[in-house]
């Protein structure tokens, strides 16, 4: 995405979901929100609004290219 597309997508996501982190629900100013891919691009995700959410930097950074929410703890039964 070029910068103009990124700004437009970010504004559309704010209009849809509000100005808060998708993962931790923390309300943030627009400049502090990052665009997060639900299905990471490295795993075949797209830049469509259906695959994008807004998140704070710590949640986005911690999640990396995982398919799971930040701080997800898998249960190892075996």
N, C-alpha and C positions, 0 to 999 in steps of 0.2 A: 504494500500500500504506500502510496506517496503521502506526504504530509497533509495535503488537502483532503484526501480520502479518509485518512486516519481521523482528522478533526470531525468530518461529517459523520463517520461511524460512531465516534465517541459521543457526539451530541445526540444521535439517534438512540444509542443505548441509554443515555441519561434520560431521554424522553420516555423510553419504555420502562426502565427499571429504577430510575431515581439515581441520585448522586451518592451511592454507597457501594461498599465492597460486596460482591456477590457471595463471598465465602464467610466473612466475619461480620457483615452487616454494619461496619463502621461507616458513618457519614463523613464524606470528605469533599473538599473543593474539587472542581473539575480538573485542575492542574495536577492534583495528587493521585488521580485515578489512572490505572494502566489498563490496557486492553488485554484480556486473557482469552485464550482459545480453549473451549471446553474439550474438544478433540484437538490436541496439539498439532501444529503444522507438520512437525517431524513424524507424526503418525498418520498423516493423510488428511488432516483437518483443513478447512478452507477459511477464507476471510469473510464469509457470509455472516450476516447479523444473527442468524440462527445458531451459529457456532461461537459467537463472541459474547463475553460478559465483561463487566468492569470489576476490577479488583484493586486493592491497595498493593503497593509494591511488595511488602513482606509476604502476603499470601501468594501473589503471582510468582515471586522469586522462589519461595519454598516449594511450591507445587512443581516447578520446572516443566518437564514434558510428561508428567504422570497423568494417568486417567482418573486419579482419585483426588478428592479435596485435599487442601493443605493439612498437615498434621494427621492424616489418615493413618491409623495403626492397623496393619493386617493381623488377623488372628491365625497364628501358625498352630494348627492342631496336630501336625505330623512331625 
